[in-house]
Amino acid sequence: MRSTINKLIFNLHYFLVHEDGQDLVEYALVVALIAFGATAGMKALATGLNSSFGNISTKLGSYVS
């Protein structure tokens, strides 16, 4: 029983002291933030492009008619 508790304390101390896995979590958060920003930017870009092509279509339609 005592060795199990010692192992548990050792493992807990190891996880608290060593920061090996934090880099992966930080990279994942940065990638998620970039993906979120790109998604928000794409929506605004798509709205602007749709509006621009609508204006071009209206102008071309008036010249053809």
CYANA upper distance limits for C-alpha pairs under 8 A (distance plus 0.5 A):
  1 MET  CA      5 ILE  CA      6.96
  2 ARG  CA      6 ASN  CA      6.70
  3 SER  CA      7 LYS  CA      6.57
  4 THR  CA      8 LEU  CA      6.67
  5 ILE  CA      9 ILE  CA      6.65
  6 ASN  CA     10 PHE  CA      6.54
  7 LYS  CA     11 ASN  CA      6.55
  8 LEU  CA     12 LEU  CA      6.57
  9 ILE  CA     13 HIS  CA      6.56
 10 PHE  CA     14 TYR  CA      6.57
 11 ASN  CA     15 PHE  CA      6.71
 12 LEU  CA     16 LEU  CA      6.73
 13 HIS  CA     17 VAL  CA      6.56
 14 TYR  CA     18 HIS  CA      6.37
 15 PHE  CA     19 GLU  CA      7.87
 19 GLU  CA     23 ASP  CA      8.36
 21 GLY  CA     25 VAL  CA      7.38
 22 GLN  CA     26 GLU  CA      6.68
 23 ASP  CA     27 TYR  CA      6.68
 24 LEU  CA     28 ALA  CA      6.66
 25 VAL  CA     29 LEU  CA      6.72
 26 GLU  CA     30 VAL  CA      6.76
 27 TYR  CA     31 VAL  CA      6.67
 28 ALA  CA     32 ALA  CA      6.62
 29 LEU  CA     33 LEU  CA      6.61
 30 VAL  CA     34 ILE  CA      6.69
 31 VAL  CA     35 ALA  CA      6.59
 32 ALA  CA     36 PHE  CA      6.59
 33 LEU  CA     37 GLY  CA      6.67
 34 ILE  CA     38 ALA  CA      6.53
 35 ALA  CA     39 THR  CA      6.58
 36 PHE  CA     40 ALA  CA      6.75
 37 GLY  CA     41 GLY  CA      6.52
 38 ALA  CA     42 MET  CA      6.44
 39 THR  CA     43 LYS  CA      6.93
 40 ALA  CA     44 ALA  CA      7.18
 41 GLY  CA     45 LEU  CA      6.57
 42 MET  CA     46 ALA  CA      6.37
 43 LYS  CA     47 THR  CA      6.75
 44 ALA  CA     48 GLY  CA      6.78
 45 LEU  CA     49 LEU  CA      6.60
 46 ALA  CA     50 ASN  CA      6.51
 47 THR  CA     51 SER  CA      6.70
 48 GLY  CA     52 SER  CA      6.66
 49 LEU  CA     53 PHE  CA      6.58
 50 ASN  CA     54 GLY  CA      6.56
 51 SER  CA     55 ASN  CA      6.78
 52 SER  CA     56 ILE  CA      6.75
 53 PHE  CA     57 SER  CA      6.50
 54 GLY  CA     58 THR  CA      6.71
 55 ASN  CA     59 LYS  CA      6.72
 56 ILE  CA     60 LEU  CA      6.58
 57 SER  CA     61 GLY  CA      6.41
 58 THR  CA     62 SER  CA      6.73
 59 LYS  CA     63 TYR  CA      6.93
 60 LEU  CA     64 VAL  CA      6.70
 61 GLY  CA     65 SER  CA      6.67
